[in-house]
Amino acid sequence: MYFVRNIIHTENFIVTVDTKSDTIFRVFSLPDLLLINSIERRGRGPNEFNLINGRSLRFCGQGFNILDMLKLRIINLKKSKDQIFTITLPPEVGIIQDAILINDSLILGYNFDFTKEFFYFNIKSNKITQFEDYPSLLNNMPSVHKSIYLKNIEIRPDKKSG
């Protein structure tokens, strides 16, 4: 591993994302830490990875998702190692800092260029909805400094809140 940007885990897997090496993702089984899967597709093709956001690596459903420019890639760990599902987001969402697939029709994310703190994208209706005002913790803060409100969007695999 060369430049690991993120590591996530459940009780069965550890997934690493490396933004510099040829092997982008490595999946290890737990508790034995055996390498069970790796993805090495870098490029501009339909199932290749171009410009991934390592911070956006999240478990979802039977695998994990990660942002790749205007695409949310969902990699299924329970099926063949080549199963990658891609949701292309509309250009209106701009540069997304983080996003996660909530269910089969909603993606939750945030973009500092929006007037609201979060957005969700309805995959079926192709509609973007912004919601929740930024906190007013600082007076006279220019909008360009919204990046001080860094956050992580998470859905726990056990589906419990907290």
N, C-alpha and C positions, 0 to 999 in steps of 0.2 A: 504494500500500500504506500502510495506516494504523498498524496495531499488530501487526506480524509477531511471532509467538510461537515459530516454529520454521521452519527451512529444512533440507531433506534433499536428497541428490542421489545419482544413480548415474552411470554413464558416458553415459546417454542423456537423463536428465531432472533438472530441479530442481523441487521442490515447495515452496511456501510456504503457511503457514497463518496467517491473520489473524483474530484473535478479536473484533475490533471492527467491521470494515467489512462492507458487504453482500456483497462477494466474499470468501468464506471461504478458498477454495483457488485458487492459481494454479499452473499447470504450464507450465514452460518447456522447450523442447528444447535439447539441447547438441550441438555447441558454439556454435550461432548465437544462443541466448538468445531465441528467438521464443516468444511466448505461444501455446500450442497448446490450452489447456483452462482453464476456470475454472468454479467451482461457487458459486452464489449463493443457495443455499436455506437460509434461516434461518426457523425456525418449529417447530411441534410436530407436523407431519404425518409420515406414514410414511417419506418420503425427504427430510425436512428435518432440519437440524441445530439443536439446541436449546442445549446447554451443552457445548461441546467442550473437551477438555483438549489444549492446543497442544503440551505436552511429549510427548504420546503418539503423535505423528506418526511412522510407521515404514513403510519399504518392505516389502512382502510379495508374493511371487508376481509377478503381472503389474501390480501397482499399489501402493497404500499402505493402511494402516489407521490409524484414529484413534478414541479413546474419545469418546463422546457420552453422558454420564451412565452408565446401565447398558447401553449399547449399544456394541458394537465394530463400527464401520463399515468396510467394505472397499470401496475405490473402484478399479475396474479401468481402467487407462490404455490397455490394448491394444484395448479394444472401444469401444463408443459412450461419449461423455462422460457419459451419464446412467446408466451401469450402477453402481449402489450396492447392495451386499449387506450386510444388517444381521444381526448375531448379538445377540440380547437376552440379557443375563446375568441370573441369578437375583438377587433382592434380597439374598440371604445374602452375596454378595461385598462388599456395602457400598460405601464410597467408594474407588474404585480409583485409585491414583496412576499406574499405568502398566500396559499390557497389550499383548501382541502375539500374533497368530495364528501358531502354530507349524506346523500342518498342518490338514487338513480336519476334524480332530476335537479338537484341543487349543489352548487359549489359556493362555499363561503371563502372570502378573501379580503385583503386590504391593499390599497393603493394610495400613496401619499398625495397624489394629484387630485383625488376626489375631495369634495367638500365635506363628506361624512367619513367617519372613521372606518366603516366596514362596507362591503357590498356582498350581495349574493347574485349569482347568475343562474337563471332557470334554463336548463339545457333544452327543455321541451318547447318553451315559448321564446327562447333566445332573448329574454329580457334581463337587463341589469337593474338592480335596485340598490341604492345606497341607504344606509341607516346608521343611526347613533352618532350624535355630535361628538366632536373631540372634547376631551376634558378642558375646562377653563382654569387650569392650575397656574398658568403664567399670563400676566397682563401684557398686552401689546406685542404678542409673539407673531412674527410674520408667518404666513402660511407655508413658506418654504421650509420651515423648521418643524413640520409635522413628524419628521423622522425621529424626534425625541421620544415619541410614543411607540417604541418598539414593542412587539408582542409576539406570542406564539399561538397559533390556532391548533388546538388538539381535540381529538376524540379518543377517549380511552378505550382500548380494546375490550375491557370488561363491561363497557357501557355504563359504568357508575359515574356519578358527578363528582367533582372535587378537583 
